Amino acid sequence: MFISSAFAQTAPAAGGGDLMSSLGSMLPLVLMFVVLYFVMIRPQMKRQKESRAMIEALAKGDEVATSGGLLGRITRLGDQHLGLEIANGVEVQIQRTAVVQVLPKGAIK
């Protein structure tokens, strides 16, 4: 009288989702990685390649700026170090990797 008939419901299968739903959930992650690659990783690799080429192409007499802010003319070249004349008769020895920019000829007076 007061109790109605109860009908059992079938539960959906756990973990048996189709392939499209799992690919759909991975799509945002893949898109984020692709955007990250083209916005951050690729330009950084290009800058490193250009910097490496500039450091390898240094020659005696080039005027350069260092990461410490020194401006000078290269007087000696070594494998890891170079001599930099920052004033008449004043020469310092710095690492090649400290050079950040090659200046145009005549930029240092």
mmCIF file of the C-alpha atoms, coordinates in Angstrom:
data_MODEL
# 
_entry.id   MODEL 
# 
loop_
_atom_site.group_PDB 
_atom_site.id 
_atom_site.type_symbol 
_atom_site.label_atom_id 
_atom_site.label_alt_id 
_atom_site.label_comp_id 
_atom_site.label_asym_id 
_atom_site.label_entity_id 
_atom_site.label_seq_id 
_atom_site.pdbx_PDB_ins_code 
_atom_site.Cartn_x 
_atom_site.Cartn_y 
_atom_site.Cartn_z 
_atom_site.occupancy 
_atom_site.B_iso_or_equiv 
_atom_site.pdbx_formal_charge 
_atom_site.auth_seq_id 
_atom_site.auth_comp_id 
_atom_site.auth_asym_id 
_atom_site.auth_atom_id 
_atom_site.pdbx_PDB_model_num 
ATOM 1   C CA . MET A 1 1   ? 0.000  0.000  0.000   1.00 0.00 ? 1   MET A CA 1 
ATOM 2   C CA . PHE A 1 2   ? 2.456  2.631  1.132   1.00 0.00 ? 2   PHE A CA 1 
ATOM 3   C CA . ILE A 1 3   ? 5.508  1.061  -0.482  1.00 0.00 ? 3   ILE A CA 1 
ATOM 4   C CA . SER A 1 4   ? 5.796  1.367  -4.248  1.00 0.00 ? 4   SER A CA 1 
ATOM 5   C CA . SER A 1 5   ? 7.814  -0.949 -6.396  1.00 0.00 ? 5   SER A CA 1 
ATOM 6   C CA . ALA A 1 6   ? 11.526 -0.030 -6.689  1.00 0.00 ? 6   ALA A CA 1 
ATOM 7   C CA . PHE A 1 7   ? 13.229 -0.462 -10.024 1.00 0.00 ? 7   PHE A CA 1 
ATOM 8   C CA . ALA A 1 8   ? 16.961 -1.086 -10.208 1.00 0.00 ? 8   ALA A CA 1 
ATOM 9   C CA . GLN A 1 9   ? 18.983 1.198  -12.428 1.00 0.00 ? 9   GLN A CA 1 
ATOM 10  C CA . THR A 1 10  ? 22.012 0.004  -14.337 1.00 0.00 ? 10  THR A CA 1 
ATOM 11  C CA . ALA A 1 11  ? 25.205 1.943  -13.594 1.00 0.00 ? 11  ALA A CA 1 
ATOM 12  C CA . PRO A 1 12  ? 27.427 3.062  -16.476 1.00 0.00 ? 12  PRO A CA 1 
ATOM 13  C CA . ALA A 1 13  ? 30.602 1.048  -16.945 1.00 0.00 ? 13  ALA A CA 1 
ATOM 14  C CA . ALA A 1 14  ? 33.483 2.586  -14.991 1.00 0.00 ? 14  ALA A CA 1 
ATOM 15  C CA . GLY A 1 15  ? 36.666 3.431  -16.943 1.00 0.00 ? 15  GLY A CA 1 
ATOM 16  C CA . GLY A 1 16  ? 35.276 2.215  -20.208 1.00 0.00 ? 16  GLY A CA 1 
ATOM 17  C CA . GLY A 1 17  ? 35.037 5.665  -21.850 1.00 0.00 ? 17  GLY A CA 1 
ATOM 18  C CA . ASP A 1 18  ? 35.416 5.851  -25.593 1.00 0.00 ? 18  ASP A CA 1 
ATOM 19  C CA . LEU A 1 19  ? 38.551 7.006  -27.363 1.00 0.00 ? 19  LEU A CA 1 
ATOM 20  C CA . MET A 1 20  ? 37.140 10.354 -28.457 1.00 0.00 ? 20  MET A CA 1 
ATOM 21  C CA . SER A 1 21  ? 36.372 11.504 -24.928 1.00 0.00 ? 21  SER A CA 1 
ATOM 22  C CA . SER A 1 22  ? 39.897 10.688 -23.745 1.00 0.00 ? 22  SER A CA 1 
ATOM 23  C CA . LEU A 1 23  ? 41.426 12.514 -26.739 1.00 0.00 ? 23  LEU A CA 1 
ATOM 24  C CA . GLY A 1 24  ? 39.104 15.426 -26.092 1.00 0.00 ? 24  GLY A CA 1 
ATOM 25  C CA . SER A 1 25  ? 40.357 15.741 -22.546 1.00 0.00 ? 25  SER A CA 1 
ATOM 26  C CA . MET A 1 26  ? 44.015 15.638 -23.721 1.00 0.00 ? 26  MET A CA 1 
ATOM 27  C CA . LEU A 1 27  ? 43.516 18.246 -26.458 1.00 0.00 ? 27  LEU A CA 1 
ATOM 28  C CA . PRO A 1 28  ? 43.854 21.354 -24.221 1.00 0.00 ? 28  PRO A CA 1 
ATOM 29  C CA . LEU A 1 29  ? 47.095 20.011 -22.753 1.00 0.00 ? 29  LEU A CA 1 
ATOM 30  C CA . VAL A 1 30  ? 48.546 19.338 -26.200 1.00 0.00 ? 30  VAL A CA 1 
ATOM 31  C CA . LEU A 1 31  ? 47.475 22.776 -27.451 1.00 0.00 ? 31  LEU A CA 1 
ATOM 32  C CA . MET A 1 32  ? 49.086 24.454 -24.434 1.00 0.00 ? 32  MET A CA 1 
ATOM 33  C CA . PHE A 1 33  ? 52.374 22.661 -25.119 1.00 0.00 ? 33  PHE A CA 1 
ATOM 34  C CA . VAL A 1 34  ? 52.306 23.683 -28.800 1.00 0.00 ? 34  VAL A CA 1 
ATOM 35  C CA . VAL A 1 35  ? 51.672 27.322 -27.900 1.00 0.00 ? 35  VAL A CA 1 
ATOM 36  C CA . LEU A 1 36  ? 54.410 27.199 -25.236 1.00 0.00 ? 36  LEU A CA 1 
ATOM 37  C CA . TYR A 1 37  ? 56.867 25.797 -27.788 1.00 0.00 ? 37  TYR A CA 1 
ATOM 38  C CA . PHE A 1 38  ? 56.212 28.516 -30.384 1.00 0.00 ? 38  PHE A CA 1 
ATOM 39  C CA . VAL A 1 39  ? 55.984 31.409 -27.898 1.00 0.00 ? 39  VAL A CA 1 
ATOM 40  C CA . MET A 1 40  ? 58.824 30.598 -25.483 1.00 0.00 ? 40  MET A CA 1 
ATOM 41  C CA . ILE A 1 41  ? 61.058 27.660 -26.378 1.00 0.00 ? 41  ILE A CA 1 
ATOM 42  C CA . ARG A 1 42  ? 61.683 28.267 -30.091 1.00 0.00 ? 42  ARG A CA 1 
ATOM 43  C CA . PRO A 1 43  ? 62.593 31.994 -29.795 1.00 0.00 ? 43  PRO A CA 1 
ATOM 44  C CA . GLN A 1 44  ? 64.940 31.234 -26.882 1.00 0.00 ? 44  GLN A CA 1 
ATOM 45  C CA . MET A 1 45  ? 66.735 28.560 -28.915 1.00 0.00 ? 45  MET A CA 1 
ATOM 46  C CA . LYS A 1 46  ? 67.084 31.040 -31.802 1.00 0.00 ? 46  LYS A CA 1 
ATOM 47  C CA . ARG A 1 47  ? 68.598 33.688 -29.482 1.00 0.00 ? 47  ARG A CA 1 
ATOM 48  C CA . GLN A 1 48  ? 71.080 31.160 -28.065 1.00 0.00 ? 48  GLN A CA 1 
ATOM 49  C CA . LYS A 1 49  ? 72.145 30.131 -31.564 1.00 0.00 ? 49  LYS A CA 1 
ATOM 50  C CA . GLU A 1 50  ? 72.687 33.769 -32.613 1.00 0.00 ? 50  GLU A CA 1 
ATOM 51  C CA . SER A 1 51  ? 74.659 34.506 -29.425 1.00 0.00 ? 51  SER A CA 1 
ATOM 52  C CA . ARG A 1 52  ? 76.883 31.456 -29.928 1.00 0.00 ? 52  ARG A CA 1 
ATOM 53  C CA . ALA A 1 53  ? 77.576 32.499 -33.544 1.00 0.00 ? 53  ALA A CA 1 
ATOM 54  C CA . MET A 1 54  ? 78.438 36.074 -32.446 1.00 0.00 ? 54  MET A CA 1 
ATOM 55  C CA . ILE A 1 55  ? 80.877 34.833 -29.766 1.00 0.00 ? 55  ILE A CA 1 
ATOM 56  C CA . GLU A 1 56  ? 82.596 32.482 -32.217 1.00 0.00 ? 56  GLU A CA 1 
ATOM 57  C CA . ALA A 1 57  ? 82.955 35.285 -34.795 1.00 0.00 ? 57  ALA A CA 1 
ATOM 58  C CA . LEU A 1 58  ? 84.760 37.705 -32.457 1.00 0.00 ? 58  LEU A CA 1 
ATOM 59  C CA . ALA A 1 59  ? 87.961 39.075 -33.941 1.00 0.00 ? 59  ALA A CA 1 
ATOM 60  C CA . LYS A 1 60  ? 90.854 41.213 -32.779 1.00 0.00 ? 60  LYS A CA 1 
ATOM 61  C CA . GLY A 1 61  ? 89.936 44.911 -33.045 1.00 0.00 ? 61  GLY A CA 1 
ATOM 62  C CA . ASP A 1 62  ? 86.174 44.423 -32.592 1.00 0.00 ? 62  ASP A CA 1 
ATOM 63  C CA . GLU A 1 63  ? 84.482 46.871 -30.255 1.00 0.00 ? 63  GLU A CA 1 
ATOM 64  C CA . VAL A 1 64  ? 82.192 45.089 -27.813 1.00 0.00 ? 64  VAL A CA 1 
ATOM 65  C CA . ALA A 1 65  ? 79.908 45.591 -24.813 1.00 0.00 ? 65  ALA A CA 1 
ATOM 66  C CA . THR A 1 66  ? 80.020 43.111 -21.940 1.00 0.00 ? 66  THR A CA 1 
ATOM 67  C CA . SER A 1 67  ? 77.330 41.891 -19.568 1.00 0.00 ? 67  SER A CA 1 
ATOM 68  C CA . GLY A 1 68  ? 78.973 43.940 -16.806 1.00 0.00 ? 68  GLY A CA 1 
ATOM 69  C CA . GLY A 1 69  ? 78.618 47.154 -18.814 1.00 0.00 ? 69  GLY A CA 1 
ATOM 70  C CA . LEU A 1 70  ? 82.229 47.504 -19.951 1.00 0.00 ? 70  LEU A CA 1 
ATOM 71  C CA . LEU A 1 71  ? 82.876 48.861 -23.434 1.00 0.00 ? 71  LEU A CA 1 
ATOM 72  C CA . GLY A 1 72  ? 86.176 48.142 -25.092 1.00 0.00 ? 72  GLY A CA 1 
ATOM 73  C CA . ARG A 1 73  ? 88.238 46.912 -28.005 1.00 0.00 ? 73  ARG A CA 1 
ATOM 74  C CA . ILE A 1 74  ? 89.424 43.300 -28.232 1.00 0.00 ? 74  ILE A CA 1 
ATOM 75  C CA . THR A 1 75  ? 93.234 43.057 -28.142 1.00 0.00 ? 75  THR A CA 1 
ATOM 76  C CA . ARG A 1 76  ? 93.828 39.336 -27.475 1.00 0.00 ? 76  ARG A CA 1 
ATOM 77  C CA . LEU A 1 77  ? 91.781 36.251 -28.238 1.00 0.00 ? 77  LEU A CA 1 
ATOM 78  C CA . GLY A 1 78  ? 91.935 32.921 -26.422 1.00 0.00 ? 78  GLY A CA 1 
ATOM 79  C CA . ASP A 1 79  ? 89.755 29.842 -26.336 1.00 0.00 ? 79  ASP A CA 1 
ATOM 80  C CA . GLN A 1 80  ? 87.802 30.873 -23.227 1.00 0.00 ? 80  GLN A CA 1 
ATOM 81  C CA . HIS A 1 81  ? 89.090 34.391 -22.467 1.00 0.00 ? 81  HIS A CA 1 
ATOM 82  C CA . LEU A 1 82  ? 89.902 37.569 -24.330 1.00 0.00 ? 82  LEU A CA 1 
ATOM 83  C CA . GLY A 1 83  ? 91.797 40.754 -23.615 1.00 0.00 ? 83  GLY A CA 1 
ATOM 84  C CA . LEU A 1 84  ? 89.669 43.896 -23.657 1.00 0.00 ? 84  LEU A CA 1 
ATOM 85  C CA . GLU A 1 85  ? 91.220 47.372 -23.787 1.00 0.00 ? 85  GLU A CA 1 
ATOM 86  C CA . ILE A 1 86  ? 88.844 49.638 -21.901 1.00 0.00 ? 86  ILE A CA 1 
ATOM 87  C CA . ALA A 1 87  ? 91.096 52.735 -21.935 1.00 0.00 ? 87  ALA A CA 1 
ATOM 88  C CA . ASN A 1 88  ? 94.517 53.650 -23.326 1.00 0.00 ? 88  ASN A CA 1 
ATOM 89  C CA . GLY A 1 89  ? 96.950 51.262 -21.649 1.00 0.00 ? 89  GLY A CA 1 
ATOM 90  C CA . VAL A 1 90  ? 94.258 49.592 -19.504 1.00 0.00 ? 90  VAL A CA 1 
ATOM 91  C CA . GLU A 1 91  ? 93.498 46.020 -20.470 1.00 0.00 ? 91  GLU A CA 1 
ATOM 92  C CA . VAL A 1 92  ? 91.279 43.542 -18.650 1.00 0.00 ? 92  VAL A CA 1 
ATOM 93  C CA . GLN A 1 93  ? 90.814 39.854 -19.221 1.00 0.00 ? 93  GLN A CA 1 
ATOM 94  C CA . ILE A 1 94  ? 87.211 38.638 -19.507 1.00 0.00 ? 94  ILE A CA 1 
ATOM 95  C CA . GLN A 1 95  ? 85.422 35.455 -20.487 1.00 0.00 ? 95  GLN A CA 1 
ATOM 96  C CA . ARG A 1 96  ? 84.137 35.216 -24.043 1.00 0.00 ? 96  ARG A CA 1 
ATOM 97  C CA . THR A 1 97  ? 80.620 34.520 -22.769 1.00 0.00 ? 97  THR A CA 1 
ATOM 98  C CA . ALA A 1 98  ? 80.546 37.936 -21.056 1.00 0.00 ? 98  ALA A CA 1 
ATOM 99  C CA . VAL A 1 99  ? 80.325 39.648 -24.465 1.00 0.00 ? 99  VAL A CA 1 
ATOM 100 C CA . VAL A 1 100 ? 76.715 40.523 -25.189 1.00 0.00 ? 100 VAL A CA 1 
ATOM 101 C CA . GLN A 1 101 ? 76.998 42.838 -28.193 1.00 0.00 ? 101 GLN A CA 1 
ATOM 102 C CA . VAL A 1 102 ? 79.432 43.717 -30.959 1.00 0.00 ? 102 VAL A CA 1 
ATOM 103 C CA . LEU A 1 103 ? 79.343 47.475 -31.493 1.00 0.00 ? 103 LEU A CA 1 
ATOM 104 C CA . PRO A 1 104 ? 79.795 49.228 -34.830 1.00 0.00 ? 104 PRO A CA 1 
ATOM 105 C CA . LYS A 1 105 ? 83.332 50.414 -35.604 1.00 0.00 ? 105 LYS A CA 1 
ATOM 106 C CA . GLY A 1 106 ? 84.069 53.821 -34.075 1.00 0.00 ? 106 GLY A CA 1 
ATOM 107 C CA . ALA A 1 107 ? 81.361 53.571 -31.406 1.00 0.00 ? 107 ALA A CA 1 
ATOM 108 C CA . ILE A 1 108 ? 83.968 53.880 -28.646 1.00 0.00 ? 108 ILE A CA 1 
ATOM 109 C CA . LYS A 1 109 ? 85.880 57.145 -28.626 1.00 0.00 ? 109 LYS A CA 1 
# 
